[in-house]
Amino acid sequence: MLTFKKALVLSLACLTLFFLFKSHHQSTAPNFRNANDMPRPTAWKPEFEKQEEAQKAAKETAKAEKAFNTPEAPPKKPKTQISMDVLTQKPLREQLEYQFPYDVDSKTPAYIWQTWKYTPAQGEFSDAFREAEASWSIHHPSFVHEVITDNVAVHLIRHLYASVPQVLEAYNALPLPVLKADFFRYLILLARGGIYSDIDTSALKSAADWVPNDVPASSYGMVIGIEADPDRPDWAEWYSRRIQFCQWTIQSKPGHPVLVDVVANITEETLSRKKAGKLSKDHKGIIEFTGPAVWTDSVFNYFNNPDYFDMSTSKGNITWENFTGMKAPKKVGDVIVLPITSFSPGIKTMGAGEEDDPMAFVKHQFEGTFIPRSLSILYARFNMSLRLVGRARATSMCQRPGTDVPSTGLDHTSFA
C-alpha cells in the first residue's frame, strides 16, 4: 500500500532524477550554427587537404633525395701552417702567396685607397684635389675611403709586411716618392684589396657599374682598364707597350696572382739595384721600374701562365692584338679588362669616348705634382700631335684591319 511517506520519497526521487538529467543534457549540448561547426573525428580530413599534404611530402622527399645524390663541392684545402724559419727560406712569391692567400669566391673589400702628401682634413690639402677626392665618397657612401700620407704609408707597409722583410727593405730603399707611390698601390691591394685610385682622379660612376650585372662577383678577382692603345707606327716613341694597362685605378681582391707577381718583380729588381749601387733618382726609368710598363708585363704574364690557364687548347699567347680597339669589357679568366674609355674618357685620342659615354667610369686629371714635368710635357705633346691630325683620323687609326676583337657583350671565357 502506497503510504504518504512512500509517495513523498518517490516524488523526490523522480524530481531529483529529472533535474539531474536536464542539467546533464544542457551542459553537453553543442551550440552548432551549421554543419561546418560540427566536430570531426581526429582521423578525418577533407580530401583536398590530404592531397596537398601528399604533394608537399613528395616534394620534400624528392628534395632530400636530390640533396643526398648531388656530389658535395670539394672542400677548400686548409692552409698548412709554416714556421717563420721555414717560410723565409722559400722563394719570395711563395712567401707572398702564403701571407696573402687569394680567394676568388670572396667579396671584393669595400676599400678606397689613395695617397698624397696631406689628408683632406689638413689645410695644406690642395683645393685642386678636393672635388675629385670627394667624388669617390659620393659614389661609394658605404666604402671605407682612406687618403694615406707618405708618413702613414711607411708604418702601414711595415705593419702589413712585417713577415716579408725583403718587401720592407725594397720599399724603404726606393729613392723617389713617385716610386714609393707606385709600389704602395700594389702592396695595399695585395694585402687588403679594394680600389686604388690616384688622388687626381674623379669617380664618375660607382664601382658597382664597372662590371655587367650578369657577371657573378665570384667569377672575377680584378678589374683593370686600358691606358694606351696607340695604333700608329711610332707608338714606341710615346709609350712603353703597344697596349698599356692603366695603374692609376685598379680594383682587386687581396692576394691576386697579378699583384703577387708585380710586387715580387719590383722587390727583386730594387734589391738587385741596391746591391749593385744602381738605385737612381733619375725619372726616366720610372715607367719600366714601377709604373705601367712593369704592371702591363705582369698582367700579360698572368694571362699566359699555364699554372692558371689551360694552354692545351690555346691558339697562342694572349697579346696586345686581343685588346686593341675594344669598346666593351672583356673577361680573361678572373680578370675584367675595361676599354680605354672607362678610365681615360675625354682624352680625345686612341678612340676614347667622352665623359658622358656609358662606359666612362673614372676621369684622370693628370694634375698630380708627383708626375715629373718631363713626363707631363711628353703626354701633352702626344695628345696635341693627334689633335692636329684631327680626331676622326686618330679614331680611324685605332681600327687595324684584321686585328679587331668583338666589342659587343662580354667574353666570359678565357682567350687561352
C-alpha positions as CSV (number, residue, x, y, z in Angstrom):
1,M,0.0,0.0,0.0
2,L,1.3,3.4,-1.0
3,T,1.6,5.5,2.1
4,F,2.1,9.2,2.2
5,K,5.8,8.8,3.1
6,K,6.5,6.4,0.3
7,A,4.7,8.7,-2.1
8,L,6.8,11.7,-0.9
9,V,10.1,9.8,-1.2
10,L,9.1,8.6,-4.7
11,S,8.2,12.1,-5.8
12,L,11.5,13.5,-4.5
13,A,13.4,10.7,-6.3
14,C,11.7,11.4,-9.5
15,L,12.3,15.2,-9.3
16,T,16.0,14.5,-8.5
17,L,16.4,12.3,-11.5
18,F,14.6,14.8,-13.7
19,F,16.8,17.7,-12.7
20,L,20.0,15.6,-13.0
21,F,19.0,14.5,-16.5
22,K,18.1,18.1,-17.5
23,S,21.4,19.5,-16.1
24,H,23.5,16.9,-17.9
25,H,21.7,17.4,-21.2
26,Q,22.2,21.3,-21.2
27,S,25.9,21.1,-20.3
28,T,26.8,18.7,-23.2
29,A,24.6,20.0,-25.9
30,P,26.8,21.7,-28.6
31,N,25.9,25.1,-29.9
32,F,26.3,24.5,-33.7
33,R,25.3,27.1,-36.2
34,N,25.9,24.9,-39.2
35,A,27.4,21.6,-40.3
36,N,30.9,23.1,-40.7
37,D,31.0,23.8,-37.0
38,M,30.4,20.2,-36.0
39,P,33.4,18.4,-34.5
40,R,35.2,16.0,-36.8
41,P,36.8,12.7,-35.8
42,T,40.5,13.2,-35.2
43,A,41.5,10.9,-38.1
44,W,39.1,12.5,-40.6
45,K,40.4,15.2,-43.1
46,P,38.9,16.6,-46.3
47,E,40.2,15.0,-49.5
48,F,41.8,18.3,-50.8
49,E,43.9,18.6,-47.5
50,K,45.1,15.0,-47.9
51,Q,46.2,15.7,-51.5
52,E,48.0,18.9,-50.5
53,E,49.9,17.1,-47.7
54,A,50.7,14.2,-50.0
55,Q,52.1,16.6,-52.7
56,K,54.1,18.5,-50.1
57,A,55.6,15.3,-48.6
58,A,56.5,14.1,-52.1
59,K,58.3,17.4,-52.8
60,E,60.2,17.2,-49.6
61,T,61.2,13.6,-50.3
62,A,62.4,14.5,-53.8
63,K,64.4,17.5,-52.5
64,A,66.1,15.3,-49.8
65,E,66.9,12.6,-52.3
66,K,68.4,15.2,-54.7
67,A,70.5,16.7,-52.0
68,F,71.9,13.4,-51.0
69,N,72.6,12.3,-54.5
70,T,74.3,15.5,-55.6
71,P,78.1,15.4,-55.1
72,E,79.4,17.8,-52.5
73,A,81.6,20.6,-53.6
74,P,85.2,19.8,-52.7
75,P,86.2,21.5,-49.5
76,K,88.9,24.1,-49.7
77,K,92.2,22.9,-48.7
78,P,93.2,24.1,-45.2
79,K,96.1,26.4,-45.0
80,T,99.1,24.5,-43.9
81,Q,100.9,26.3,-41.1
82,I,104.5,27.0,-41.8
83,S,107.0,28.3,-39.3
84,M,108.7,31.6,-40.0
85,D,112.1,30.0,-40.2
86,V,110.9,27.6,-43.0
87,L,108.8,30.3,-44.7
88,T,111.7,32.8,-45.0
89,Q,113.7,30.1,-46.9
90,K,111.1,29.8,-49.6
91,P,111.0,31.9,-52.8
92,L,109.6,35.4,-52.5
93,R,106.4,34.6,-54.5
94,E,105.6,31.6,-52.3
95,Q,106.0,33.8,-49.2
96,L,103.6,36.4,-50.6
97,E,101.1,33.7,-51.6
98,Y,101.2,32.2,-48.1
99,Q,100.9,35.6,-46.3
100,F,98.1,36.9,-48.6
101,P,96.0,33.9,-49.9
102,Y,93.7,34.6,-52.8
103,D,90.1,33.5,-52.8
104,V,88.1,34.4,-55.9
105,D,84.9,33.4,-54.2
106,S,85.3,36.1,-51.6
107,K,83.8,39.6,-51.9
108,T,85.9,42.5,-53.1
109,P,86.6,44.5,-49.9
110,A,84.8,47.9,-49.8
111,Y,88.0,50.0,-49.5
112,I,89.1,53.0,-51.5
113,W,92.8,53.8,-51.2
114,Q,94.5,57.0,-52.2
115,T,97.9,58.6,-51.4
116,W,99.0,62.1,-51.1
117,K,101.3,64.4,-49.0
118,Y,98.4,65.5,-46.9
119,T,94.9,64.3,-45.9
120,P,91.7,66.2,-46.8
121,A,91.4,67.2,-43.1
122,Q,94.7,69.2,-43.3
123,G,94.7,72.7,-44.5
124,E,97.6,72.0,-46.8
125,F,95.5,69.7,-48.9
126,S,95.2,71.3,-52.3
127,D,91.8,72.6,-53.4
128,A,92.5,71.3,-56.8
129,F,92.0,67.7,-55.5
130,R,89.1,68.3,-53.1
131,E,86.3,67.8,-55.6
132,A,88.0,64.8,-57.1
133,E,88.7,63.2,-53.8
134,A,85.1,63.8,-52.6
135,S,83.7,62.1,-55.7
136,W,84.9,58.7,-54.5
137,S,83.0,59.0,-51.2
138,I,79.9,60.4,-53.0
139,H,79.7,57.4,-55.4
140,H,80.7,54.9,-52.7
141,P,79.0,56.0,-49.5
142,S,79.3,52.6,-47.8
143,F,83.1,52.2,-48.6
144,V,86.0,53.0,-46.2
145,H,87.8,55.8,-48.0
146,E,91.4,56.5,-46.9
147,V,93.9,59.0,-48.1
148,I,97.2,57.7,-46.9
149,T,100.1,60.2,-46.4
150,D,103.7,59.3,-47.1
151,N,104.4,59.1,-43.3
152,V,101.5,56.9,-42.6
153,A,102.3,54.7,-45.6
154,V,105.7,53.8,-44.1
155,H,104.1,52.5,-40.9
156,L,101.2,50.7,-42.7
157,I,103.6,48.8,-45.0
158,R,105.8,48.0,-42.0
159,H,102.7,46.5,-40.3
160,L,101.3,44.6,-43.3
161,Y,104.7,43.2,-44.5
162,A,106.5,42.6,-41.2
163,S,106.7,38.9,-42.1
164,V,108.2,39.6,-45.6
165,P,111.3,41.6,-44.8
166,Q,112.5,41.8,-48.4
167,V,109.5,43.8,-49.3
168,L,110.1,46.3,-46.5
169,E,113.7,46.6,-47.4
170,A,112.8,47.3,-51.1
171,Y,110.1,49.9,-50.1
172,N,112.5,51.8,-47.9
173,A,115.3,51.7,-50.5
174,L,113.3,53.3,-53.2
175,P,114.9,56.8,-53.7
176,L,111.9,58.7,-55.1
177,P,108.4,59.4,-53.7
178,V,106.8,58.5,-57.1
179,L,108.5,55.1,-56.9
180,K,107.1,54.5,-53.5
181,A,103.7,55.7,-54.6
182,D,103.7,53.2,-57.4
183,F,104.8,50.4,-55.2
184,F,102.3,51.3,-52.4
185,R,99.3,50.8,-54.7
186,Y,100.3,47.2,-55.4
187,L,101.2,46.5,-51.8
188,I,98.0,47.7,-50.3
189,L,95.8,45.9,-52.8
190,L,97.8,42.7,-52.4
191,A,97.4,42.8,-48.6
192,R,93.9,44.4,-48.2
193,G,92.2,44.5,-51.6
194,G,89.6,47.1,-52.7
195,I,90.1,50.0,-55.1
196,Y,93.2,52.1,-55.5
197,S,93.0,55.4,-57.5
198,D,95.3,58.3,-57.8
199,I,94.4,61.5,-55.9
200,D,93.8,63.4,-59.2
201,T,91.1,61.0,-60.4
202,S,87.4,61.6,-60.2
203,A,84.8,58.8,-59.8
204,L,82.1,59.3,-62.5
205,K,80.1,56.2,-61.5
206,S,80.0,53.7,-58.7
207,A,82.3,50.6,-59.0
208,A,79.1,48.6,-59.0
209,D,78.6,49.8,-62.5
210,W,82.0,48.8,-63.8
211,V,81.1,45.2,-64.4
212,P,77.9,44.0,-66.1
213,N,75.2,42.8,-63.8
214,D,75.1,39.3,-65.3
215,V,78.7,38.6,-64.3
216,P,78.8,36.9,-60.9
217,A,81.1,38.6,-58.4
218,S,82.6,35.2,-57.5
219,S,83.9,34.8,-61.1
220,Y,86.4,37.6,-61.1
221,G,89.0,39.0,-58.8
222,M,90.4,42.0,-60.6
223,V,89.2,44.9,-62.7
224,I,91.7,46.9,-64.8
225,G,91.4,49.3,-67.7
226,I,93.4,50.1,-70.9
227,E,95.5,53.3,-70.5
228,A,97.0,53.4,-74.0
229,D,96.2,51.9,-77.4
230,P,98.4,53.9,-79.8
231,D,97.8,52.3,-83.2
232,R,100.5,54.2,-85.1
233,P,103.9,53.3,-86.5
234,D,105.8,55.5,-84.0
235,W,103.9,54.3,-80.9
236,A,107.2,53.2,-79.2
237,E,108.3,56.8,-79.1
238,W,105.4,57.7,-76.8
239,Y,104.6,54.5,-74.9
240,S,106.5,51.5,-73.5
241,R,104.0,48.9,-74.6
242,R,101.7,48.6,-77.6
243,I,98.8,48.0,-75.2
244,Q,99.4,49.6,-71.8
245,F,97.2,48.8,-68.9
246,C,96.2,51.6,-66.5
247,Q,97.5,51.5,-63.0
248,W,96.1,54.8,-61.7
249,T,92.9,52.9,-61.0
250,I,92.8,49.2,-60.1
251,Q,90.2,47.1,-58.3
252,S,91.2,43.8,-56.8
253,K,90.6,41.1,-54.2
254,P,93.5,40.6,-51.9
255,G,96.2,38.1,-52.9
256,H,95.5,38.2,-56.6
257,P,98.4,36.5,-58.6
258,V,99.0,39.6,-60.7
259,L,99.7,41.6,-57.6
260,V,102.0,38.8,-56.3
261,D,104.0,38.9,-59.5
262,V,104.3,42.7,-59.7
263,V,105.3,43.0,-56.0
264,A,107.9,40.3,-56.4
265,N,109.3,41.8,-59.6
266,I,109.7,45.3,-58.1
267,T,111.1,43.9,-54.8
268,E,113.7,41.7,-56.6
269,E,114.7,44.5,-59.1
270,T,115.0,47.0,-56.3
271,L,117.2,44.8,-54.1
272,S,119.3,43.9,-57.1
273,R,119.9,47.6,-58.0
274,K,120.6,48.4,-54.3
275,K,123.2,45.6,-54.1
276,A,124.8,46.9,-57.3
277,G,124.7,50.5,-56.2
278,K,122.5,51.4,-59.2
279,L,119.4,52.9,-57.5
280,S,119.0,56.2,-59.2
281,K,116.8,59.3,-58.7
282,D,116.5,59.6,-62.5
283,H,112.9,59.8,-63.6
284,K,113.4,58.3,-67.0
285,G,113.1,54.7,-65.9
286,I,110.1,55.0,-63.7
287,I,107.6,53.6,-66.2
288,E,109.6,50.5,-66.6
289,F,110.7,50.2,-63.0
290,T,107.4,50.6,-61.0
291,G,105.0,52.2,-63.5
292,P,102.5,50.9,-66.1
293,A,105.2,49.0,-68.1
294,V,106.0,46.6,-65.4
295,W,102.3,46.4,-64.4
296,T,101.3,45.6,-68.0
297,D,104.0,42.9,-68.2
298,S,102.7,41.3,-65.0
299,V,99.2,41.2,-66.4
300,F,100.2,39.6,-69.7
301,N,102.5,37.1,-67.7
302,Y,99.4,36.1,-65.8
303,F,97.2,35.7,-68.9
304,N,99.8,33.3,-70.4
305,N,100.7,31.4,-67.3
306,P,99.9,27.7,-67.6
307,D,99.6,27.5,-63.8
308,Y,96.3,29.5,-64.1
309,F,95.1,28.9,-67.6
310,D,94.6,25.7,-69.7
311,M,97.1,26.3,-72.5
312,S,96.4,22.9,-74.2
313,T,93.6,24.4,-76.3
314,S,95.1,27.8,-76.7
315,K,95.7,29.2,-80.2
316,G,98.7,31.1,-79.0
317,N,99.7,33.6,-76.4
318,I,97.4,36.5,-75.4
319,T,98.9,39.7,-76.7
320,W,98.0,43.3,-77.4
321,E,96.2,42.2,-80.5
322,N,93.5,40.7,-78.3
323,F,92.7,44.1,-76.8
324,T,93.4,46.8,-79.4
325,G,90.3,48.8,-80.5
326,M,88.0,47.2,-77.9
327,K,84.9,49.1,-77.0
328,A,83.3,46.8,-74.3
329,P,84.6,44.8,-71.4
330,K,86.4,41.5,-71.8
331,K,86.9,38.8,-69.3
332,V,90.1,36.8,-69.3
333,G,90.0,34.2,-66.6
334,D,89.2,36.1,-63.4
335,V,90.3,39.5,-64.8
336,I,87.9,42.0,-66.2
337,V,89.6,44.3,-68.8
338,L,87.7,47.6,-69.5
339,P,88.2,49.6,-72.7
340,I,90.2,52.8,-72.8
341,T,87.1,55.0,-72.3
342,S,86.4,53.5,-68.8
343,F,89.4,55.1,-67.1
344,S,90.6,57.6,-69.7
345,P,87.5,59.4,-71.0
346,G,87.8,62.7,-72.7
347,I,91.5,62.4,-73.8
348,K,90.4,62.7,-77.4
349,T,93.0,60.1,-78.6
350,M,93.1,56.4,-79.3
351,G,89.4,56.1,-79.7
352,A,88.5,57.0,-76.2
353,G,84.9,58.3,-75.6
354,E,83.8,61.4,-73.7
355,E,82.9,61.7,-70.1
356,D,79.2,61.1,-70.9
357,D,79.9,57.8,-72.5
358,P,78.1,54.9,-70.8
359,M,81.5,53.2,-70.4
360,A,83.2,56.2,-68.7
361,F,83.8,55.4,-65.0
362,V,86.9,57.3,-63.8
363,K,88.3,60.6,-65.0
364,H,92.1,61.2,-64.7
365,Q,93.1,64.9,-64.5
366,F,96.8,64.3,-64.8
367,E,97.4,67.0,-62.1
368,G,99.4,65.1,-59.6
369,T,102.5,67.2,-58.8
370,F,104.5,63.9,-58.3
371,I,104.4,63.5,-62.1
372,P,107.8,64.7,-63.4
373,R,107.4,67.8,-65.6
374,S,109.2,65.9,-68.5
375,L,106.6,63.2,-68.5
376,S,103.7,65.7,-68.4
377,I,105.2,67.5,-71.4
378,L,105.6,64.2,-73.2
379,Y,102.0,63.4,-72.7
380,A,100.9,66.8,-73.8
381,R,103.0,66.6,-77.0
382,F,101.5,63.2,-77.8
383,N,98.0,64.5,-77.1
384,M,98.5,67.6,-79.3
385,S,100.0,65.7,-82.2
386,L,96.9,63.6,-82.6
387,R,94.6,66.6,-82.2
388,L,96.4,68.3,-85.1
389,V,95.7,65.5,-87.5
390,G,92.1,65.5,-86.5
391,R,90.0,63.4,-84.1
392,A,88.4,61.5,-86.9
393,R,91.8,60.3,-88.2
394,A,93.0,59.4,-84.7
395,T,89.9,57.3,-84.2
396,S,90.3,55.6,-87.5
397,M,93.9,54.7,-86.9
398,C,92.8,52.7,-83.9
399,Q,91.0,50.2,-86.1
400,R,93.7,48.0,-87.6
401,P,92.3,45.6,-90.3
402,G,92.4,42.0,-89.2
403,T,93.0,42.8,-85.5
404,D,89.5,43.7,-84.4
405,V,88.1,41.9,-81.4
406,P,84.4,41.5,-80.7
407,S,83.2,44.6,-78.9
408,T,79.6,43.6,-78.1
409,G,78.8,41.8,-74.9
410,L,81.3,40.3,-72.5
411,D,83.6,37.4,-73.3
412,H,83.0,35.1,-70.3
413,T,85.7,32.6,-71.4
414,S,89.4,33.0,-71.4
415,F,91.3,33.7,-74.6
416,A,93.6,30.9,-73.6
